[in-house]
């Protein structure tokens, strides 16, 4: 189950209440920083932009591929460990605006995680150390450490133990 906090709204859908939930100028600044980072091929610069201007926790040697789209409203709720790869055009969300409520949740991505291209990570998700997320996956629940997951809806393809056994067979 995703770990999100729910905030009910009355009247119009929650997106109409957006600037009651997050300051307009914060969104403008975040949008500009994220767009700059999406197009720069300099990995160190991306990490510096994310840490400095978005207040994200980003581990050393972490790589965000081109076109990665971070949550424009609450990027500070995203944490990425060391030596992790976030694939091309991946979207990482820390919020969701619904009809009668909006939800916020931290996204925690561990160390040495591989996230394939065109994946979407929903709010309130934890991806454990050493996990692999196949390309095009909708990550709608937590991913155990060392697991290989994929699909829409996401499912576990191999557990950590099955991956270790598979790797042993490949090296012998």
C-alpha positions in Angstrom: 0.0 0.0 0.0 1.3 3.4 -0.9 2.1 5.8 2.0 0.3 9.0 1.2 -1.4 11.7 3.2 -4.9 12.6 2.0 -6.2 16.2 2.0 -9.9 16.5 1.3 -11.3 19.5 -0.7 -14.7 20.9 -1.1 -16.3 22.3 -4.3 -14.3 22.1 -7.4 -11.8 19.2 -8.0 -8.6 19.4 -6.1 -6.5 20.7 -9.0 -8.6 23.9 -8.9 -7.2 24.3 -5.4 -3.6 23.9 -6.5 -2.2 27.3 -5.5 -3.7 26.9 -2.0 -1.6 23.8 -1.6 1.7 25.0 -3.2 2.9 28.5 -3.9 2.7 29.7 -7.5 6.3 31.0 -7.6 7.6 27.7 -6.2 6.0 25.9 -9.1 7.5 28.4 -11.6 11.0 28.0 -10.2 10.7 24.2 -10.0 9.4 24.0 -13.6 12.4 26.1 -14.9 15.0 24.0 -13.0 13.4 20.7 -14.0 13.2 21.7 -17.7 16.9 22.8 -17.6 17.9 19.5 -16.0 15.8 17.4 -18.4 17.8 18.6 -21.4 21.3 18.9 -20.0 23.6 15.9 -20.7 25.8 16.8 -17.7 24.9 14.3 -15.0 26.8 16.2 -12.2 25.0 19.4 -13.2 21.6 17.7 -13.0 22.3 16.4 -9.5 23.6 19.9 -8.4 20.4 21.5 -9.7 18.2 19.0 -8.0 20.0 19.3 -4.6 20.5 23.1 -4.7 17.2 24.4 -6.1 14.7 21.5 -5.5 16.0 20.4 -2.1 16.0 16.8 -3.2 18.3 14.2 -1.6 20.4 12.7 -4.4 23.2 10.2 -3.8 26.7 10.3 -5.3 27.1 8.9 -8.8 23.3 8.8 -9.4 22.4 9.3 -13.0 19.2 10.9 -14.3 18.8 10.2 -18.0 17.6 12.8 -20.5 13.9 13.8 -20.2 13.3 12.5 -16.7 10.3 14.4 -15.3 10.3 15.1 -11.6 7.3 16.2 -9.6 7.1 19.9 -10.3 5.1 20.8 -7.1 6.8 18.7 -4.4 10.3 17.6 -5.6 11.6 17.9 -2.1 9.6 14.7 -1.3 11.8 12.7 -3.7 14.9 10.9 -2.4 17.3 8.9 -4.5 20.2 6.8 -3.2 23.8 6.4 -4.5 24.8 4.9 -7.8 21.2 4.7 -9.1 20.1 5.0 -12.7 16.8 6.7 -13.6 16.0 5.8 -17.2 15.0 8.1 -20.1 11.6 9.8 -19.8 10.8 8.4 -16.4 8.2 10.3 -14.4 8.5 10.5 -10.6 5.4 11.9 -8.8 5.1 12.9 -5.1 1.5 14.3 -5.5 -1.8 13.3 -7.1 -4.7 15.7 -7.5 -8.1 13.8 -7.5 -11.7 15.0 -7.6 -12.5 15.2 -3.9 -8.9 15.1 -2.4 -5.3 15.5 -3.2 -2.6 13.2 -1.8 1.1 13.7 -1.0 3.7 11.0 -0.4 7.4 10.7 -0.2 9.2 8.7 -2.9 12.3 6.9 -1.7 14.5 5.2 -4.2 17.4 3.2 -2.7 21.0 2.7 -3.6 22.1 0.9 -6.8 18.5 0.9 -8.2 17.9 0.6 -12.0 14.7 2.2 -13.3 14.0 1.5 -17.0 13.0 4.1 -19.5 9.4 5.4 -19.7 8.5 4.2 -16.2 6.1 6.1 -13.8 6.6 6.1 -10.1 3.5 7.1 -8.1 3.6 9.0 -4.7 4.3 7.2 -1.5 6.5 4.5 -3.0 9.7 3.0 -1.7 12.0 1.1 -4.0 14.5 -1.0 -2.1 18.3 -1.1 -2.6 19.4 -3.1 -5.7 16.0 -3.3 -7.2 15.4 -3.3 -11.0 12.3 -1.7 -12.5 11.7 -2.8 -16.1 11.1 -0.2 -18.8 7.6 1.1 -19.1 6.5 0.0 -15.6 3.9 1.8 -13.5 5.3 1.5 -10.0 2.1 1.6 -7.9 3.3 -0.3 -4.8 6.6 -0.7 -2.9 9.4 -2.7 -4.6 11.4 -5.0 -2.3 15.2 -4.7 -2.2 16.9 -6.7 -4.9 13.7 -7.6 -6.7 13.1 -7.4 -10.5 9.7 -5.9 -11.3 7.8 -4.9 -14.4 4.6 -4.3 -16.2 1.3 -2.4 -15.8 0.1 -3.3 -13.3 3.6 -3.9 -11.8 4.3 -7.3 -10.6 7.4 -9.0 -9.2 9.2 -11.0 -11.9 12.0 -12.2 -9.7 12.6 -11.9 -6.0 16.0 -11.0 -4.7 16.7 -14.7 -4.0 15.6 -15.7 -7.5 17.8 -13.0 -9.0 20.8 -14.2 -7.0 20.2 -17.8 -8.1 19.9 -16.7 -11.7 23.1 -14.7 -11.6 24.9 -17.7 -10.1 23.8 -19.8 -13.1 24.9 -17.2 -15.6 28.4 -16.9 -14.2 29.0 -20.7 -14.1 
